[in-house]
């Protein structure tokens, strides 16, 4: 059995995050989107484990929702 640990909620409201967006087919080029967490959501997957999602207000004033694994903190 693999050694896995529960991660929990990584981000709080008003945290700055970045999301890499792949450009083209190569996967080696990324466009970075930087924004602020506006809302944190929890949803249960099909086996009942809670997964974390966040609503993000991007710097270009767009808003979208993303899973925790697709976001990284701004360093």
C-alpha positions as CSV (number, residue, x, y, z in Angstrom):
1,X,0.0,0.0,0.0
2,X,1.4,3.4,-0.9
3,X,2.4,5.8,1.8
4,X,-0.1,8.7,1.4
5,X,-0.9,11.5,3.7
6,X,-4.0,13.7,3.8
7,X,-3.0,17.2,2.5
8,X,-5.9,19.3,3.8
9,X,-6.7,22.8,2.8
10,X,-3.6,24.6,1.4
11,X,-4.9,28.1,0.8
12,X,-6.9,30.7,2.7
13,X,-9.1,33.5,1.4
14,X,-7.0,36.5,0.1
15,X,-3.9,34.2,-0.6
16,X,-2.2,35.0,-3.9
17,X,-1.9,32.0,-6.2
18,X,-0.6,31.1,-9.6
19,X,-1.9,28.7,-12.2
20,X,0.2,27.5,-15.2
21,X,-1.7,27.3,-18.4
22,X,-0.1,25.1,-21.1
23,X,0.3,26.8,-24.5
24,X,0.3,24.5,-27.6
25,X,0.9,20.8,-27.9
26,X,4.4,20.5,-26.5
27,X,3.5,21.1,-22.8
28,X,6.9,22.8,-22.3
29,X,5.5,26.3,-22.6
30,X,3.3,27.9,-19.9
31,X,1.4,31.1,-19.5
32,X,1.1,32.1,-15.9
33,X,-2.2,33.4,-14.4
34,X,-1.9,35.1,-11.0
35,X,-4.8,35.9,-8.8
36,X,-6.4,36.0,-5.3
37,X,-8.5,33.3,-3.6
38,X,-12.0,34.7,-3.0
39,X,-13.8,31.5,-1.8
40,X,-12.9,28.1,-0.6
41,X,-15.2,25.1,-1.4
42,X,-15.2,21.5,-0.2
43,X,-16.8,18.7,-2.3
44,X,-16.9,15.0,-1.7
45,X,-15.7,12.7,-4.5
46,X,-17.5,9.5,-5.4
47,X,-15.9,7.5,-2.5
48,X,-16.7,10.3,0.0
49,X,-13.3,12.0,0.5
50,X,-13.4,15.8,0.6
51,X,-11.7,17.6,-2.2
52,X,-10.8,21.3,-2.0
53,X,-11.7,23.8,-4.7
54,X,-11.2,27.6,-4.9
55,X,-12.8,30.5,-6.6
56,X,-10.0,32.8,-7.9
57,X,-10.2,36.4,-9.1
58,X,-7.4,36.7,-11.6
59,X,-5.4,39.9,-12.1
60,X,-7.2,40.6,-15.4
61,X,-10.5,40.7,-13.5
62,X,-11.8,37.3,-14.7
63,X,-13.1,34.8,-12.1
64,X,-12.9,30.9,-12.2
65,X,-13.0,27.9,-10.0
66,X,-10.1,25.4,-9.7
67,X,-9.1,22.3,-7.8
68,X,-6.4,22.7,-5.2
69,X,-3.9,20.5,-7.1
70,X,-3.8,23.0,-10.1
71,X,-2.9,26.0,-8.0
72,X,0.4,27.0,-6.4
73,X,1.3,29.8,-3.9
74,X,3.0,32.9,-5.4
75,X,6.6,33.1,-4.1
